[in-house]
Amino acid sequence: MAIIVNLDVMMAKRKMSLNELSEKVGITLSNLSILKTGKAKAIRFSTLEAICKILDCQPADILEFKPDVK
């Protein structure tokens, strides 16, 4: 997939655990884990906004586009 999820990087920079972020954002631990591992097919803007607020970052800090090299 060409979209890379760097949520784990931002969480490490903010010294925040998956459990803590899940509680603060208000989404389940399993859904946050799916997003963190890059297995999610979509993310709601409201969820992305909440994550950015809690981690004090921009969406580009979490999501990155890398075209497939062929």
N, C-alpha and C positions, 0 to 999 in steps of 0.2 A: 504494500500500500504506500502511496506517495505522501500521506499525512503521518507525521511522526508526533507522538504525544510525549512531551517532556515534563509531565506532571511530577514524576518522581524527582526530577532535578530541582524544580521549584520547591517542592516539599522539603528536600534536603537543605536547600539554601535557607529556608525559614525554620528549619529544625522542627518540623511538624509531622506527626505520625498520620497514617491513613485513618486510624480511629478518630483522632482529634479533628482532622479535616472533615470527615464524614459527619460528625456531630455538629460542627459549626456551619457546614453548608446545608445540612438537612437532607442528605440523600443516603441511601443504604450503603453499607460497607461493601457489599457485593457489586453494586452498580459503580461505585467509585473505583473499585479494583479492576473492573472490566475496562473502564476508561483509562486507568493508569497503565495497564498492560497493552493498550493499543488495540484491544479486541472490539471496542465499541464501533458501531456503524454510524452513530450520530450523537450529537450533544445539543441539548436545548440552549438557546442563548441565555435564558434565565439561570441555568446551571453554570454555564461558563462565566457569567457575570458574578455569581455568588462566589465561585472559586477564586476569581481574580480579586474580588474585594477582600476575601479572607487572606489570600497569599500576598496581597498588595503588589500585583503584577499586571501585565498586559496580556491579552489573548495570545499574542505572538510569542510570549515567554513560555506558553504551554503547548501551543500547536505550531508545527513547522511543516512546510511543504518541501519535499525533496522529490523531484521527478524521477521516475524509474529510468535507469540507464539501460539501454539496449544495445 
